[in-house]
Amino acid sequence: MENMIVSSSPHIRDRDRTSHIMRDVCIALVPALIASVIYFGGRAVYITALCMIFSVGAEFLWQKLTGRPVTISDGTAAVTGMLLAFNLPVSAPWWICLIGSVVAIIIAKQFFGGVGHNFMNPALVGRAFLLASWPVIMTKWSAPFTTGFIIPADTVSSATPLAIMKGSLEGTLPGIFDMFIGNIGGCIGEVSSLALLLGGVYLVIRKVISVRIPLTYILTVAVLTFIFPSVGLSGFDSMMYNILSGGLFLGAIFMATDYVTSPITARGQLIMGLGCGILTFVIRRFGAYPEGVSYSILLMNVATPLIDRFTQPKAFGTVKEKKGGAQ
């Protein structure tokens, strides 16, 4: 008679590993990296490489110093560094990459127990810290085709479409097609909606992410900005400029869908996307800062445990208690 082994659920395990998922995320980010090189030159690769090296190095050193197992092979630190770089202007100095990486990896991730335990997206925490500490550096956008490889000595400043719509900077709004392909000023990895969309399609096909959060997020922003258009724009133009500019596609596809900091239930993911969309609209329209994607995702990250709690399906066979106690 064969031995019967009894164990707790789950009994069906997925063959995917964290390293495989992170590999797919890196592949999905390649189109956006290529687009950034086209518009911002080789310095985009330089900034991205620095952030990835500093992030992996910070995780390695912290785990060595604290006596924890070294887990850099899972690829999470490398992806965090890549996403951090995509949230930086191409003119950022090297020490911004270093500080942002240390904050993202050590403070936002390792302080809470490492991979799987952080309650906010590490890359966005790093960006938020840098933006609060050095706002001038973090909002100095470069016009396409004006940067060098290492030292952006001849960088030409450019106003982002969101800043122009907000009225905080003067300028002429670019064409919608230019915004779609990425021929605008902005962070390294956020400018080309086309490239980010290609990466998102790849992740959906590979079943790395679901469309629930990205689609709900983008549609919420689209509907709100169409109904309540920016001053001087039609509903359609306001909608297109808001969904194609800033970090909406980058945040919705690659950061709001983070496994650790987003809800695990289907209803919870819809709530996550809806909440991010509403907060992004409110911050962009009524806040002092023209962009709101980073802060909206971080705020919803904090709410994720509560969302999971109230959207968790009942266990099979559970009997609902009657009011007044058992009869």
Protein Blocks (a to p, Z undefined) as FASTA:
>chain_A
ZZdddddddfbdcfbdfklmmmmmmmmmmmmmmmmmmmnojmlmmmmmmmmmmmmmmmmm
mmmmnopacfklnommmmmmmmmmmmpcfklcfklmmmmmmmmmmmmmmmnnpahiacbd
fklmmmmmmmmmmmmlmmmccdehiacfklcfkbccdddfklmmnopagcddddfklmmn
opacddfklmpmmlmmmmmmmmmmnomacfklmmmmmmmmmmmmmmmccehiafklmmmm
mmmgcjllmmmmmmmmpmklpcfbfklmmmmmmmmmmmmmmmmmmmmbfbfklmmmmmmm
mmmmmmmmmmcccdehiacddehiaZZ
